[in-house]
Amino acid sequence: MSKTIKPETVAAANGIASDNNFGAVTPPIYLSSTFAFAGFERGGPHEYTRTSNPTRDMLAQTLARLEGGAGAVIVSSGMAAVDLVLAQVGRDELIVAPHDCYGGTQRLLASRHERGHFKLIFIDQSDPAALASALKQSPRLVLLETPSNPLMRIVDIKAIAAQAKAAGAQTAVDNTFLSPALQRPIELGADYVIHSTTKYLNGHSDVVGGAVIAASQADADALAHWANVTGTIGATFDSYLTLRGLRTLFPRIERQQANAQAVANFLAQHPHVSVVHYPGLLSHPGHALAKAQQTGFGAMLSFELAGGVDAVRIFVEAVKVFTLAESLGGVESLIAHPATMTHASMTPQARRAAGITDGLLRLSVGLEAESDLIEGLQAGFAALPSAHG
Ligand SMILES: *Cc1c(COP(=O)(O)O)cnc(C)c1O
């Protein structure tokens, strides 16, 4: 395929009809753990699946093209993807991370820091003074998550990556919430893009996986080396399924974000709701920035019930269509309570500092009919005691 090929085409068609043996249109799956040598000291392109595998490499190459990177490494989960980037940082080097990142990322950073694997500070990255003072300490890595989970805060990737670079630091962006269909951090100056492929890339809630895409070939090689050394690589079958899911990434996310905008509009005018966090709403503090650096507002949102945790308990039992479950990015709609589910691993103080209240609910909006989604939420609201009563 030519260099000017559109990302939609890469997602749908990268590697299609490339099988030289039988002309298979869909790239075959190679489950073999090992590959025959042609002879003494004559290994082929693949020797052992921990190191490389044609199916996993096809997924990696497709993701690298979609994110505009030099290469990608497929690992066993989103956390393994974050950890692969952290492993590039030395014992005396500093990582600057957002105080409101995904709970699992926060826990991983804190746990490795506790064991002396690197230096670490959490800051509010939307606060220019906090960022400037962190960059004065000459960090090795600045980690970004935008939109953030679960409050959908937006930070300026281009501005922060440029400042980080000037300070001698690399920038890694967790792009899980949008996917390359809606945001391409490498084009904005990032050195690494991190994905939980569990979410939008696979999109069908039947694989746990992760990926790191590197802007430079040297970094891509270093990541591949480390994934082989530690053995955190993604399984071949999972890679096959993820590539299968990726084929429909663009139409899925476009439809899902249209549904999310409708759901956000509905929630924003509801008397039981005190605030809606969705970058597609004009009232969202990151609306203009999201509009500038993203090509869509995505299909994730969160909102606060006026009645706090008591209202949450009633609402999640009564809501229809939305399933009470962790995770996101699948074709089905999910509802989660961050304080007791996705972000339960954070201390109450860390949650409070990040603005995650007990009345907050997060929605991953799927592909169901818009009217059914609204009616499903209405069933939850109908069970609550009257807002004015
Ligand atoms: C889910 C998630 C992760 C972790 O991914 P797993 O595949 O669950 O290990 C990391 N970052 C973000 C933003 C996520 O939503």
PDBQT file of the ligand as one rigid body, heavy atoms in Angstrom, charges set to zero:
ROOT
HETATM    1  C1  LIG A 401      -7.864  -0.476  30.834  1.00  0.00    +0.000 C 
HETATM    2  C2  LIG A 401      -6.827   0.554  30.802  1.00  0.00    +0.000 A 
HETATM    3  C3  LIG A 401      -5.483   0.233  31.037  1.00  0.00    +0.000 A 
HETATM    4  C4  LIG A 401      -5.054  -1.165  31.442  1.00  0.00    +0.000 C 
HETATM    5  O1  LIG A 401      -5.282  -2.098  30.432  1.00  0.00    +0.000 OA
HETATM    6  P1  LIG A 401      -5.510  -3.669  30.703  1.00  0.00    +0.000 P 
HETATM    7  O2  LIG A 401      -5.639  -4.225  29.340  1.00  0.00    +0.000 OA
HETATM    8  O3  LIG A 401      -6.753  -3.786  31.530  1.00  0.00    +0.000 OA
HETATM    9  O4  LIG A 401      -4.322  -4.164  31.444  1.00  0.00    +0.000 OA
HETATM   10  C5  LIG A 401      -4.548   1.238  30.937  1.00  0.00    +0.000 A 
HETATM   11  N1  LIG A 401      -4.897   2.511  30.626  1.00  0.00    +0.000 NA
HETATM   12  C6  LIG A 401      -6.183   2.857  30.405  1.00  0.00    +0.000 A 
HETATM   13  C7  LIG A 401      -6.518   4.273  30.074  1.00  0.00    +0.000 C 
HETATM   14  C8  LIG A 401      -7.191   1.891  30.487  1.00  0.00    +0.000 A 
HETATM   15  O5  LIG A 401      -8.465   2.245  30.280  1.00  0.00    +0.000 OA
ENDROOT
TORSDOF 0
